């Protein structure tokens, strides 16, 4: 197997969405905005963004359910999104370069938007090692839907059984396996290196 497909957030990218609001609002407001118990809160609309919803659509619906004052918090999040791109996960730039030097083809498959992927590529040069990236919002599919893995393999021009998919979310790992890929649940770069080099032998 000479193809490795990487998830972005939590594998290659250290994504910290709370940084977009720090210094903008009191901690209590930030906690409220990111409250995972809110069924129509940040997590819900973050998934909708990944599925292709526009910022305008999200802000409109969020304002209807939470009110205009709270909707401004979401607007602030969008306006300062690049602050959430904290850095690359420790050890991953080095691992990407090592794999590329070994002749492994590197790809990306992410639940994200094209705008945010472009920002990541601009900020972190190692993302340029990825030959292509399938972005959920662009294709109206999202992990763990089996079809997005099948779509990715077809677009990359590779067979699913020649791919190793890496993700930090168990459901996404399961989706890749259902699509016929070998898949690894990401823990850290050191562990992943061992797993990949063993699988690629």
Residue, then its C-alpha position, 0 to 999 in steps of 0.5 A: x500500500x503506497x497511498x496514505x489519506x489524511x484527515x485534517x483536524x486532529x491528525x494534521x491540523x491542531x484546530x482550536x475554534x475557541x481561539x476565535x473568540x478569546x479576547x472578544x467575549x467573556x469566558x461565560x459567553x464562549x462556554x455558552x457558544x461552544x456548549x455541546x449540550x445545545x442541539x442547535x449549537x456550534x457543533x451542529x452548525x459546524x457539521x452543516x458547514x462541512x456539508x456545504x451550508x453557506x455562512x449566511x445560511x448558518x447565521x440566518x438560522x442560528x439567529x432565528x433560534x438563538x437571537x441576534x445578539x448571540x448570532x453576532x458571536x457566530x459572526x465573530x467566529x467566522x470573521x476570526x476563523x484563521x485564529x483557530x488554525x493553531x498549528x500542525x499536530x506535533x511530529x506530523x510535518x516531519x512524518x509527512x516529509x519522511x513518507x513523501x521521501x519514501x515514495x508514498x503518495x499523500x492525500x487529504x480527505x476532510x470534513x471542512x470548507x474550501x475556504x478553510x482548506x485554502x487558509x490551511x495550505x497558505x499557513x502550513x507549507x507541508x500541506x503542499x505535500x498532499x497531491x489532492x484533497x477531497x473537501x466535504x463541503x465541495x462534494x456535498x458528502x461528509x465522513x463517515x458516509x461510505x460514499x465520500x471514501x469511494x469518491x476520494x479513491x476514484x478522484x485520486x485514481x487509486x484503488x481503495x485497497x491500496x489506501x491507508x486512511x488516518x483519522x482521529x474519529x472512530x466513526x470515520x475510521x469505520x467508514x473507511x474500512x467499510x469502503x474497503x480501505x485499511x484505516x488507522x485511528x490516530x493517537x499521535x505521530x510517533x505511534x502513527x509512524x510505527x503503524x504506517x511503516x509496518x503497513x507499508x513494508 
